Amino acid sequence: MVPAGYYKKYVILEELDPGFGIQGAPEGFARLEGNRNGIALTLQIKHLREGTAPYTIILIYEKNKELGILRAGNLDVGRMNGIFRRNLDYEAIHSMGMAPGNIKYILIAAEHRERILLPMIGICSRADVWDESIRQRLLKKEIRRIEKPEKGNILDLESEKRIIENPGKNPEYSDKNRIDALMLEQKLSETFESIEPFLNPRHDYAWYKINDLAKLSNILFACNIRIPLFANPKILVGLFKYRHLIAGFYRSERNRLSYFVLGIPAKDDSDGKPFENICRWVGVSNPEYSDMSGYWLVYINLSNGEFVS
């Protein structure tokens, strides 16, 4: 995979298993865009019936004549339409041997314990045809063998957790990977200096000055927060240029939820967003950091691990 290259491909999604369409067969397309930051995946679907559970977006890719399986996230459908967008981080997909050009199939799956239905599939190459044997490989009981994965299933569930740069709902979220909010707060307060970076202090926020990215990354990993800090160049630029990040907590009095907040310093609100459209710009006035005029803030819900858009 060449990180400097750019790749763009549209894939038509077609009906495979009948019974999921409304007013005819469902229709849609997927767009793959690859660059040095990873892969941007977008799907647009219409005439697809709402399910009792979200549909799963699955990528099947080829590596050394074997097949890898990545569950990229969930597709929620409303009013017969569904839109899915996800950024797949370059470092994680590169470690698995995935590249835009070796993705063979894009699947929309309705997963059940003993069977998997495929309302729609996209075949990325005209030279390929659908391989029905893949359906059996998709059963969760077949891919949970993390220590000794079966041939053809080279991606395990732990690898999947490293993929998402702009995470949404995790289909495998459970108690075993639930965020330890108490440990997170304790570790941040023990490791970093408590600060107030803004001119209008608020009692529902608590902030810490981050000057060691490795320590922060280790704390987040131990508490089950997955943010690829070192893989995001805009975070690294902000830390190098202004010698710090900020991190802390926001406790909402309105909905009684708690959020982890990461702040990346930047020159102004035209300076590149580190997390695309889920960032919020907050200005500051602090001569200590020369031309810095604010932070890009990103919020993570501590109850479910989802980024707040």
Stockholm file with secondary structure:
# STOCKHOLM 1.0

chainA/1-309         MVPAGYYKKYVILEELDPGFGIQGAPEGFARLEGNRNGIALTLQIKHLREGTAPYTIILIYEKNKELGILRAGNLDVGRMNGIFRRNLDYEAIHSMGMAPGNIKYILIAAEHRERILLPMIGICSRADVWDESIRQRLLKKEIRRIEKPEKGNILDLESEKRIIENPGKNPEYSDKNRIDALMLEQKLSETFESIEPFLNPRHDYAWYKINDLAKLSNILFACNIRIPLFANPKILVGLFKYRHLIAGFYRSERNRLSYFVLGIPAKDDSDGKPFENICRWVGVSNPEYSDMSGYWLVYINLSNGEFVS
#=GR chainA/1-309 SS CCTTCCEEEEEEEEECSSSCBSSSSCEEEEEEEEETTEEEEEEEEESBCCCSSCEEEEEEEEETTEEEEEEEEEECEETTEEEEEEEEEHHHHHHHTCCGGGEEEEEEEEECSSCEEEEEEEESCTTCCCCTTHHHHTSHHHHCCCSSCCTTCCCCHHHHTTTBSSCCCCTTCCGGGCCCHHHHHHHHHHHSEEECCSSSCCTTEEEEEECCHHHHHHHHHHTTCCCCTTTCHHHHHHHHHHSCEEEEEEECTTTCCEEEEEEEEESSTTSCCTTGGGCEEEECCCGGGTTCCEEEEEEEETTTCCBCC
#=GC SS_cons         CCTTCCEEEEEEEEECSSSCBSSSSCEEEEEEEEETTEEEEEEEEESBCCCSSCEEEEEEEEETTEEEEEEEEEECEETTEEEEEEEEEHHHHHHHTCCGGGEEEEEEEEECSSCEEEEEEEESCTTCCCCTTHHHHTSHHHHCCCSSCCTTCCCCHHHHTTTBSSCCCCTTCCGGGCCCHHHHHHHHHHHSEEECCSSSCCTTEEEEEECCHHHHHHHHHHTTCCCCTTTCHHHHHHHHHHSCEEEEEEECTTTCCEEEEEEEEESSTTSCCTTGGGCEEEECCCGGGTTCCEEEEEEEETTTCCBCC
//
